[in-house]
Amino acid sequence: MTKTVTALEMKTRLGRYLAGVESDAMEYLITRHERPVALLVPVRTGRGTRAAALRRLATGSVRRKADNWTTKQLIEAGRK
């Protein structure tokens, strides 16, 4: 959910807005003289992507193209 706040309000209560971004995944559109100037949003860490990749590896659903390759062949393929 995005909420609009003025730059002065953001400056005055920055800690409160940071807590809202951390806990509630809030987004804040910061305005100056009624014009948008910035957007305060949570950082996307990509943890879901890593967790999904680990699940795929654990279940064996990842294709293994290099099963019969030597170490030297893998290194050479990586250099291309």
MMTF fields as JSON, N, C-alpha, C and O atoms, coordinates in Angstrom:
{
  "mmtfVersion": "1.0.0",
  "mmtfProducer": "UNKNOWN",
  "numBonds": 319,
  "numAtoms": 320,
  "numGroups": 80,
  "numChains": 1,
  "numModels": 1,
  "chainsPerModel": [1],
  "groupsPerChain": [80],
  "chainIdList": ["A"],
  "bondAtomList": [4, 2, 8, 6, 12, 10, 16, 14, 20, 18, 24, 22, 28, 26, 32, 30, 36, 34, 40, 38, 44, 42, 48, 46, 52, 50, 56, 54, 60, 58, 64, 62, 68, 66, 72, 70, 76, 74, 80, 78, 84, 82, 88, 86, 92, 90, 96, 94, 100, 98, 104, 102, 108, 106, 112, 110, 116, 114, 120, 118, 124, 122, 128, 126, 132, 130, 136, 134, 140, 138, 144, 142, 148, 146, 152, 150, 156, 154, 160, 158, 164, 162, 168, 166, 172, 170, 176, 174, 180, 178, 184, 182, 188, 186, 192, 190, 196, 194, 200, 198, 204, 202, 208, 206, 212, 210, 216, 214, 220, 218, 224, 222, 228, 226, 232, 230, 236, 234, 240, 238, 244, 242, 248, 246, 252, 250, 256, 254, 260, 258, 264, 262, 268, 266, 272, 270, 276, 274, 280, 278, 284, 282, 288, 286, 292, 290, 296, 294, 300, 298, 304, 302, 308, 306, 312, 310, 316, 314],
  "bondOrderList": [1, 1, 1, 1, 1, 1, 1, 1, 1, 1, 1, 1, 1, 1, 1, 1, 1, 1, 1, 1, 1, 1, 1, 1, 1, 1, 1, 1, 1, 1, 1, 1, 1, 1, 1, 1, 1, 1, 1, 1, 1, 1, 1, 1, 1, 1, 1, 1, 1, 1, 1, 1, 1, 1, 1, 1, 1, 1, 1, 1, 1, 1, 1, 1, 1, 1, 1, 1, 1, 1, 1, 1, 1, 1, 1, 1, 1, 1, 1],
  "groupList": [{"groupName": "MET", "atomNameList": ["N", "CA", "C", "O"], "elementList": ["N", "C", "C", "O"], "formalChargeList": [0, 0, 0, 0], "bondAtomList": [1, 0, 2, 1, 3, 2], "bondOrderList": [1, 1, 2], "singleLetterCode": "M", "chemCompType": "L-PEPTIDE LINKING"}, {"groupName": "THR", "atomNameList": ["N", "CA", "C", "O"], "elementList": ["N", "C", "C", "O"], "formalChargeList": [0, 0, 0, 0], "bondAtomList": [1, 0, 2, 1, 3, 2], "bondOrderList": [1, 1, 2], "singleLetterCode": "T", "chemCompType": "L-PEPTIDE LINKING"}, {"groupName": "LYS", "atomNameList": ["N", "CA", "C", "O"], "elementList": ["N", "C", "C", "O"], "formalChargeList": [0, 0, 0, 0], "bondAtomList": [1, 0, 2, 1, 3, 2], "bondOrderList": [1, 1, 2], "singleLetterCode": "K", "chemCompType": "L-PEPTIDE LINKING"}, {"groupName": "VAL", "atomNameList": ["N", "CA", "C", "O"], "elementList": ["N", "C", "C", "O"], "formalChargeList": [0, 0, 0, 0], "bondAtomList": [1, 0, 2, 1, 3, 2], "bondOrderList": [1, 1, 2], "singleLetterCode": "V", "chemCompType": "L-PEPTIDE LINKING"}, {"groupName": "ALA", "atomNameList": ["N", "CA", "C", "O"], "elementList": ["N", "C", "C", "O"], "formalChargeList": [0, 0, 0, 0], "bondAtomList": [1, 0, 2, 1, 3, 2], "bondOrderList": [1, 1, 2], "singleLetterCode": "A", "chemCompType": "L-PEPTIDE LINKING"}, {"groupName": "LEU", "atomNameList": ["N", "CA", "C", "O"], "elementList": ["N", "C", "C", "O"], "formalChargeList": [0, 0, 0, 0], "bondAtomList": [1, 0, 2, 1, 3, 2], "bondOrderList": [1, 1, 2], "singleLetterCode": "L", "chemCompType": "L-PEPTIDE LINKING"}, {"groupName": "GLU", "atomNameList": ["N", "CA", "C", "O"], "elementList": ["N", "C", "C", "O"], "formalChargeList": [0, 0, 0, 0], "bondAtomList": [1, 0, 2, 1, 3, 2], "bondOrderList": [1, 1, 2], "singleLetterCode": "E", "chemCompType": "L-PEPTIDE LINKING"}, {"groupName": "ARG", "atomNameList": ["N", "CA", "C", "O"], "elementList": ["N", "C", "C", "O"], "formalChargeList": [0, 0, 0, 0], "bondAtomList": [1, 0, 2, 1, 3, 2], "bondOrderList": [1, 1, 2], "singleLetterCode": "R", "chemCompType": "L-PEPTIDE LINKING"}, {"groupName": "GLY", "atomNameList": ["N", "CA", "C", "O"], "elementList": ["N", "C", "C", "O"], "formalChargeList": [0, 0, 0, 0], "bondAtomList": [1, 0, 2, 1, 3, 2], "bondOrderList": [1, 1, 2], "singleLetterCode": "G", "chemCompType": "PEPTIDE LINKING"}, {"groupName": "TYR", "atomNameList": ["N", "CA", "C", "O"], "elementList": ["N", "C", "C", "O"], "formalChargeList": [0, 0, 0, 0], "bondAtomList": [1, 0, 2, 1, 3, 2], "bondOrderList": [1, 1, 2], "singleLetterCode": "Y", "chemCompType": "L-PEPTIDE LINKING"}, {"groupName": "SER", "atomNameList": ["N", "CA", "C", "O"], "elementList": ["N", "C", "C", "O"], "formalChargeList": [0, 0, 0, 0], "bondAtomList": [1, 0, 2, 1, 3, 2], "bondOrderList": [1, 1, 2], "singleLetterCode": "S", "chemCompType": "L-PEPTIDE LINKING"}, {"groupName": "ASP", "atomNameList": ["N", "CA", "C", "O"], "elementList": ["N", "C", "C", "O"], "formalChargeList": [0, 0, 0, 0], "bondAtomList": [1, 0, 2, 1, 3, 2], "bondOrderList": [1, 1, 2], "singleLetterCode": "D", "chemCompType": "L-PEPTIDE LINKING"}, {"groupName": "ILE", "atomNameList": ["N", "CA", "C", "O"], "elementList": ["N", "C", "C", "O"], "formalChargeList": [0, 0, 0, 0], "bondAtomList": [1, 0, 2, 1, 3, 2], "bondOrderList": [1, 1, 2], "singleLetterCode": "I", "chemCompType": "L-PEPTIDE LINKING"}, {"groupName": "HIS", "atomNameList": ["N", "CA", "C", "O"], "elementList": ["N", "C", "C", "O"], "formalChargeList": [0, 0, 0, 0], "bondAtomList": [1, 0, 2, 1, 3, 2], "bondOrderList": [1, 1, 2], "singleLetterCode": "H", "chemCompType": "L-PEPTIDE LINKING"}, {"groupName": "PRO", "atomNameList": ["N", "CA", "C", "O"], "elementList": ["N", "C", "C", "O"], "formalChargeList": [0, 0, 0, 0], "bondAtomList": [1, 0, 2, 1, 3, 2], "bondOrderList": [1, 1, 2], "singleLetterCode": "P", "chemCompType": "L-PEPTIDE LINKING"}, {"groupName": "ASN", "atomNameList": ["N", "CA", "C", "O"], "elementList": ["N", "C", "C", "O"], "formalChargeList": [0, 0, 0, 0], "bondAtomList": [1, 0, 2, 1, 3, 2], "bondOrderList": [1, 1, 2], "singleLetterCode": "N", "chemCompType": "L-PEPTIDE LINKING"}, {"groupName": "TRP", "atomNameList": ["N", "CA", "C", "O"], "elementList": ["N", "C", "C", "O"], "formalChargeList": [0, 0, 0, 0], "bondAtomList": [1, 0, 2, 1, 3, 2], "bondOrderList": [1, 1, 2], "singleLetterCode": "W", "chemCompType": "L-PEPTIDE LINKING"}, {"groupName": "GLN", "atomNameList": ["N", "CA", "C", "O"], "elementList": ["N", "C", "C", "O"], "formalChargeList": [0, 0, 0, 0], "bondAtomList": [1, 0, 2, 1, 3, 2], "bondOrderList": [1, 1, 2], "singleLetterCode": "Q", "chemCompType": "L-PEPTIDE LINKING"}],
  "groupTypeList": [0, 1, 2, 1, 3, 1, 4, 5, 6, 0, 2, 1, 7, 5, 8, 7, 9, 5, 4, 8, 3, 6, 10, 11, 4, 0, 6, 9, 5, 12, 1, 7, 13, 6, 7, 14, 3, 4, 5, 5, 3, 14, 3, 7, 1, 8, 7, 8, 1, 7, 4, 4, 4, 5, 7, 7, 5, 4, 1, 8, 10, 3, 7, 7, 2, 4, 11, 15, 16, 1, 1, 2, 17, 5, 12, 6, 4, 8, 7, 2],
  "groupIdList": [1, 2, 3, 4, 5, 6, 7, 8, 9, 10, 11, 12, 13, 14, 15, 16, 17, 18, 19, 20, 21, 22, 23, 24, 25, 26, 27, 28, 29, 30, 31, 32, 33, 34, 35, 36, 37, 38, 39, 40, 41, 42, 43, 44, 45, 46, 47, 48, 49, 50, 51, 52, 53, 54, 55, 56, 57, 58, 59, 60, 61, 62, 63, 64, 65, 66, 67, 68, 69, 70, 71, 72, 73, 74, 75, 76, 77, 78, 79, 80],
  "secStructList": [7, 3, 3, 3, 3, 3, 2, 2, 2, 2, 2, 2, 6, 2, 2, 2, 2, 2, 2, 2, 2, 2, 2, 2, 7, 7, 3, 3, 3, 3, 3, 3, 6, 6, 3, 3, 3, 3, 3, 3, 7, 7, 7, 7, 7, 7, 2, 2, 2, 2, 2, 2, 2, 2, 2, 2, 2, 2, 2, 6, 7, 1, 7, 7, 6, 6, 6, 6, 7, 7, 2, 2, 2, 2, 2, 2, 2, 2, 2, 7],
  "xCoordList": [0.844, 0.0, 0.89, 1.859, 0.578, 1.362, 0.608, -0.567, 1.313, 0.738, 1.563, 2.789, 0.909, 1.589, 1.858, 0.967, 3.118, 3.498, 4.362, 5.026, 4.348, 5.171, 6.61, 6.864, 7.547, 8.955, 9.156, 9.945, 8.461, 8.583, 8.08, 8.714, 6.957, 6.418, 7.394, 7.607, 7.98, 8.939, 10.158, 10.653, 10.633, 11.801, 11.516, 12.364, 10.328, 9.963, 9.778, 10.146, 9.22, 8.871, 9.498, 8.849, 10.746, 11.42, 11.435, 11.19, 11.716, 11.762, 10.451, 10.444, 9.35, 8.032, 7.799, 7.284, 8.181, 7.959, 8.883, 8.479, 10.123, 11.013, 10.468, 10.548, 9.918, 9.315, 8.139, 7.949, 7.355, 6.232, 6.689, 6.062, 7.774, 8.316, 8.833, 8.617, 9.521, 10.081, 9.01, 9.071, 8.043, 7.094, 5.875, 5.423, 5.351, 4.105, 4.296, 3.322, 5.512, 5.803, 5.066, 4.569, 5.003, 4.382, 5.313, 6.524, 4.739, 5.497, 5.017, 3.825, 5.944, 5.584, 6.06, 7.237, 5.134, 5.44, 5.692, 4.8, 6.895, 7.28, 7.101, 7.587, 6.393, 6.112, 6.725, 6.931, 7.004, 7.444, 6.624, 6.645, 5.906, 5.013, 4.021, 3.752, 3.496, 2.481, 2.972, 2.168, 4.297, 4.859, 5.681, 6.488, 5.508, 6.263, 7.762, 8.178, 8.574, 10.027, 10.762, 11.875, 10.164, 10.853, 9.837, 8.674, 10.32, 9.493, 10.311, 11.409, 9.781, 10.424, 9.769, 8.582, 10.56, 10.03, 10.941, 12.109, 10.433, 11.284, 12.32, 12.084, 13.452, 14.502, 14.093, 13.659, 14.228, 13.933, 15.214, 16.141, 15.276, 16.508, 16.663, 17.776, 15.598, 15.677, 15.742, 16.097, 15.411, 15.486, 14.547, 14.865, 13.421, 12.496, 13.107, 12.9, 13.842, 14.477, 15.522, 15.612, 16.306, 17.337, 16.694, 17.127, 15.663, 14.977, 14.375, 14.435, 13.8, 13.222, 14.311, 14.11, 15.455, 16.561, 17.057, 17.348, 17.15, 17.586, 16.59, 16.986, 15.303, 14.277, 14.425, 14.335, 14.65, 14.813, 16.033, 15.997, 17.108, 18.303, 18.05, 18.5, 17.326, 17.053, 16.158, 16.315, 15.223, 14.302, 14.863, 14.288, 15.974, 16.585, 15.894, 16.075, 15.099, 14.386, 15.209, 14.694, 16.475, 17.356, 18.003, 18.496, 17.992, 18.629, 20.134, 20.731, 20.719, 22.166, 22.748, 22.804, 23.178, 23.734, 25.16, 25.627, 25.845, 27.276, 27.62, 28.734, 26.72, 26.987, 28.224, 28.962, 28.452, 29.563, 30.751, 31.635, 30.795, 31.874, 33.013, 32.805, 34.214, 35.363, 35.457, 34.803, 36.262, 36.448, 37.005, 36.579, 37.938, 38.538, 37.487, 37.498, 36.582, 35.531, 34.582, 34.156, 34.26, 33.388, 34.036, 33.381, 35.325, 36.041, 36.051, 35.791, 36.342, 36.381, 35.0, 34.892, 33.966, 32.6, 32.235, 31.525, 32.702, 32.424, 33.133, 32.696, 34.211, 34.99, 34.391, 34.79, 33.45, 32.877, 31.857, 31.266],
  "yCoordList": [-1.172, 0.0, 1.237, 1.301, 2.207, 3.428, 4.576, 4.812, 5.281, 6.433, 7.66, 7.578, 8.786, 10.014, 10.85, 11.08, 11.301, 12.173, 13.308, 13.169, 14.427, 15.557, 15.336, 14.537, 16.046, 15.934, 16.364, 15.749, 17.402, 17.854, 16.788, 16.536, 16.172, 15.104, 13.927, 13.353, 13.568, 12.465, 12.805, 11.967, 14.02, 14.455, 14.414, 14.003, 14.84, 14.92, 13.54, 13.336, 12.603, 11.293, 10.14, 9.124, 10.305, 9.3, 7.931, 6.919, 7.887, 6.602, 5.842, 4.625, 6.553, 5.914, 5.334, 4.225, 6.089, 5.608, 4.439, 3.52, 4.468, 3.332, 2.066, 0.975, 2.222, 1.068, 0.526, -0.687, 1.415, 0.979, 0.222, -0.759, 0.672, -0.011, -1.391, -2.365, -1.478, -2.755, -3.77, -4.925, -3.35, -4.316, -4.564, -5.703, -3.543, -3.68, -3.712, -3.834, -3.606, -3.518, -2.349, -2.445, -1.247, -0.024, 0.649, 0.428, 1.468, 2.315, 3.738, 3.977, 4.686, 6.084, 6.915, 6.892, 7.644, 8.594, 9.933, 10.478, 10.467, 11.711, 12.858, 12.808, 13.889, 15.034, 16.305, 16.433, 17.222, 18.565, 19.529, 19.469, 20.412, 21.358, 20.623, 21.039, 19.535, 18.699, 17.99, 17.513, 17.924, 17.209, 16.023, 16.188, 14.85, 13.675, 13.851, 14.281, 13.514, 13.633, 12.328, 12.122, 11.447, 10.208, 9.156, 9.45, 7.934, 6.821, 6.013, 5.557, 5.835, 5.026, 3.656, 3.515, 2.634, 1.277, 0.295, 0.605, -0.885, -1.895, -2.428, -2.469, -2.829, -3.419, -4.839, -5.595, -5.193, -6.552, -7.362, -7.138, -8.293, -9.047, -10.229, -10.73, -10.69, -11.84, -13.163, -14.18, -13.179, -14.417, -15.479, -16.667, -15.071, -16.046, -16.734, -17.93, -16.003, -16.562, -17.596, -18.663, -17.274, -18.21, -19.475, -20.593, -19.274, -20.416, -21.311, -22.537, -20.704, -21.491, -22.268, -23.421, -21.631, -22.312, -23.497, -24.561, -23.313, -24.408, -25.56, -26.726, -25.24, -26.297, -27.083, -28.311, -26.365, -27.047, -27.963, -29.075, -27.484, -28.324, -29.555, -30.652, -29.37, -30.482, -31.535, -32.727, -31.107, -32.055, -32.675, -33.62, -32.148, -32.711, -32.297, -32.942, -31.23, -30.813, -29.87, -29.302, -29.707, -28.858, -29.728, -30.822, -29.232, -29.98, -29.976, -28.968, -31.098, -31.211, -31.464, -32.603, -30.402, -30.537, -31.069, -31.685, -30.833, -31.108, -32.415, -32.554, -33.363, -34.617, -35.352, -35.948, -35.317, -36.088, -35.212, -35.666, -33.988, -33.073, -33.199, -33.505, -32.96, -32.918, -31.522, -30.585, -31.402, -30.097, -29.093, -27.938, -29.516, -28.63, -28.13, -26.956, -29.011, -28.615, -27.599, -26.643, -27.806, -26.864, -25.491, -24.463, -25.487, -24.2, -23.496, -22.294, -24.212, -23.609, -23.09, -22.019, -23.829, -23.388, -22.123, -21.267, -21.992, -20.812, -19.58, -18.465, -19.743, -18.61, -18.01, -16.918, -18.684, -18.19, -17.11, -16.573],
  "zCoordList": [0.0, 0.0, 0.0, 0.758, -0.831, -0.916, -0.269, -0.548, 0.602, 1.276, 0.897, 0.809, 0.674, 0.315, 1.562, 2.38, 1.689, 2.803, 2.271, 1.244, 2.977, 2.562, 3.022, 3.923, 2.4, 2.768, 4.219, 4.937, 4.661, 6.038, 7.013, 8.037, 6.703, 7.547, 7.604, 8.672, 6.478, 6.436, 7.28, 8.034, 7.154, 7.92, 9.42, 10.212, 9.796, 11.204, 11.831, 12.988, 11.09, 11.643, 10.857, 10.607, 10.478, 9.656, 10.328, 9.671, 11.613, 12.323, 12.234, 12.049, 12.365, 12.283, 10.89, 10.748, 9.871, 8.508, 8.167, 7.455, 8.67, 8.445, 9.106, 8.541, 10.302, 10.978, 10.173, 10.089, 9.583, 8.754, 7.525, 7.123, 6.93, 5.754, 6.148, 5.427, 7.298, 7.743, 8.122, 7.701, 8.902, 9.45, 8.571, 8.452, 7.971, 7.224, 5.722, 4.979, 5.268, 3.832, 3.199, 2.077, 3.932, 3.419, 2.423, 2.44, 1.562, 0.65, 0.841, 1.038, 0.782, 0.988, -0.19, -0.55, -0.782, -1.837, -1.163, -0.512, -1.312, -0.649, -1.639, -2.768, -1.188, -2.058, -1.492, -0.285, -2.369, -1.996, -2.841, -4.071, -2.17, -2.845, -3.752, -4.878, -3.233, -3.881, -5.147, -5.948, -5.324, -6.47, -5.975, -5.06, -6.541, -6.097, -6.336, -7.412, -5.32, -5.468, -5.149, -5.633, -4.348, -3.98, -3.543, -3.268, -3.491, -3.046, -2.043, -2.36, -0.834, 0.202, 0.165, 0.459, -0.203, -0.356, 0.376, 0.611, 0.741, 1.374, 0.393, -0.815, 0.915, 0.091, -0.255, 0.614, -1.498, -1.943, -1.859, -2.638, -0.93, -0.713, -1.637, -1.803, -2.239, -3.125, -2.385, -2.982, -1.102, -0.33, -0.878, -0.839, -1.376, -1.948, -3.156, -3.362, -3.94, -5.12, -4.728, -5.336, -3.711, -3.263, -2.68, -2.96, -1.873, -1.263, -2.339, -2.237, -3.362, -4.453, -5.192, -5.573, -5.391, -6.069, -5.244, -5.791, -3.94, -3.08, -3.088, -3.064, -3.122, -3.201, -4.508, -4.518, -5.599, -6.885, -6.867, -7.394, -6.255, -6.165, -5.3, -5.628, -4.192, -3.278, -3.913, -3.647, -4.747, -5.362, -6.635, -7.177, -7.107, -8.308, -9.581, -10.614, -9.537, -10.739, -11.613, -12.576, -11.279, -12.081, -13.156, -12.878, -14.363, -15.442, -15.253, -14.874, -15.52, -15.395, -16.774, -17.237, -17.42, -18.758, -18.717, -19.675, -17.613, -17.576, -16.883, -16.379, -16.839, -16.132, -16.652, -15.867, -17.938, -18.509, -18.887, -19.615, -18.42, -18.764, -17.77, -16.595, -18.259, -17.366, -16.751, -17.208, -15.729, -15.089, -16.088, -16.109, -16.904, -17.895, -18.892, -19.262, -19.327, -20.262, -19.614, -20.262, -18.356, -17.653, -17.533, -17.708, -17.234, -17.111, -18.448, -18.515, -19.504, -20.845, -21.253, -21.851, -20.94, -21.282, -20.515, -21.044, -19.291, -18.494, -18.988, -18.702, -19.719, -20.233, -21.481, -21.887, -22.101, -23.36, -23.093, -24.031]
}
